[in-house]
Amino acid sequence: LLQRADVIGLTRYLVEQAEPDRIVPRIPETPIPHIRHSAVRDSPTSARACNGRVAWLFHLIDESDAVHFDPALRQLPAEIRARYIDRLASVAEPVLMDEVMVYSKNGAGVSVVPILLPVTSRWIRRMFESRQRGPLRDLVQRAVSLAESLGCHTAALGQFTSVVTRNGRSLTANQLRLVTGNSYTTSLIIEAVTARLAELHRPTEAQKVAIIGGGGNIGSACAMILAQQCQQLILVGSGRPSTQSRLRAVARDCDAIISTNLADLHRADVVICATNAVDPVVRREFLRTTAIVCDVSVPPAVPQRESHQDQDVHWIAGGIVRLPRGERITIPGFPLPPGLTYGCMGEALLLGLE
């Protein structure tokens, strides 16, 4: 099994033990073609020294991402694959990926060190909500310590890594500057929405804007800015007491309406999705025809098939930035086309170049 690099055959008992009544597909006896990505380093010691170096911490969006690192995982049904990854999560360690050099228009360069936490959004969310937050913080802390040992001067806490560490306040960093990317992501959202409104010749002051996740860092910042420009602001969130408390605090400053009903999105001309949900929460029937929808959530708050097929709604992939020289981020499974990256990485890049 080791000779054939048959990871699933070697560790299949993990999911068989968890699902005793379910038949897990047997691995064929013929050798499995094993793909070794150049983007995965064998050990941190192979990283070369670099002065202008920033780190980006991220994790798997869902279980389908794992097949980019080991193609044999395709042989497991999605449900069992998710269980398999969850079983391994308790012993997960940060994975150091290959560095990517990114250059500004004037030729200045900065090296990006992507560090993967090999756990899924759903696993992080489940651990966080069950108040098992110690292991989550420890995993992110090990990634931060790795970035610091490699000489990075800035590390961006991508995806859920900022949420589970109180925006980095639960982490220890000596010489490393920690950023969440929230500031730059907010800027990108406002820029994208106002640009689309201008393209459609719609005055901002005449728009009704709804924000899903308005109690969060990005959503509340968008609310503060857009409240001064739009006609009406609607903050949409769950009925949980903690969520309602945050929404009330934002609504007092923004003179906004609070709603727990997603159907109220139909009242909005512009919808901004900035949630930490692991499943899509916005269905097409909730949205007004010709609405502008900016989804910055990862995983997305809007089902991808709907945003790709519906031509009646103006979809914006929010929080995305174009690199000046179009570099390709060589991370297996990175869900953006060449030349684009997320605002959280972009914030670290800007600070690194500065």
Secondary structure as GFF3:
##gff-version 3
##sequence-region A 1 354
A	DSSP	alpha_helix	7	11	.	.	.	ID=ss1
A	DSSP	alpha_helix	13	18	.	.	.	ID=ss2
A	DSSP	three_ten_helix	44	46	.	.	.	ID=ss3
A	DSSP	beta_strand	53	60	.	.	.	ID=ss4
A	DSSP	three_ten_helix	63	68	.	.	.	ID=ss5
A	DSSP	three_ten_helix	71	75	.	.	.	ID=ss6
A	DSSP	alpha_helix	78	89	.	.	.	ID=ss7
A	DSSP	beta_strand	95	96	.	.	.	ID=ss8
A	DSSP	beta_strand	100	103	.	.	.	ID=ss9
A	DSSP	beta_strand	109	120	.	.	.	ID=ss10
A	DSSP	alpha_helix	121	129	.	.	.	ID=ss11
A	DSSP	alpha_helix	133	149	.	.	.	ID=ss12
A	DSSP	beta_strand	154	157	.	.	.	ID=ss13
A	DSSP	three_ten_helix	159	161	.	.	.	ID=ss14
A	DSSP	three_ten_helix	163	165	.	.	.	ID=ss15
A	DSSP	beta_strand	177	179	.	.	.	ID=ss16
A	DSSP	alpha_helix	182	199	.	.	.	ID=ss17
A	DSSP	three_ten_helix	204	206	.	.	.	ID=ss18
A	DSSP	beta_strand	208	212	.	.	.	ID=ss19
A	DSSP	alpha_helix	217	226	.	.	.	ID=ss20
A	DSSP	beta_strand	232	236	.	.	.	ID=ss21
A	DSSP	alpha_helix	241	254	.	.	.	ID=ss22
A	DSSP	beta_strand	257	259	.	.	.	ID=ss23
A	DSSP	three_ten_helix	262	267	.	.	.	ID=ss24
A	DSSP	beta_strand	270	273	.	.	.	ID=ss25
A	DSSP	three_ten_helix	284	286	.	.	.	ID=ss26
A	DSSP	beta_strand	292	295	.	.	.	ID=ss27
A	DSSP	alpha_helix	304	309	.	.	.	ID=ss28
A	DSSP	beta_strand	314	317	.	.	.	ID=ss29
A	DSSP	beta_strand	320	322	.	.	.	ID=ss30
A	DSSP	beta_strand	340	342	.	.	.	ID=ss31
A	DSSP	alpha_helix	343	353	.	.	.	ID=ss32
###
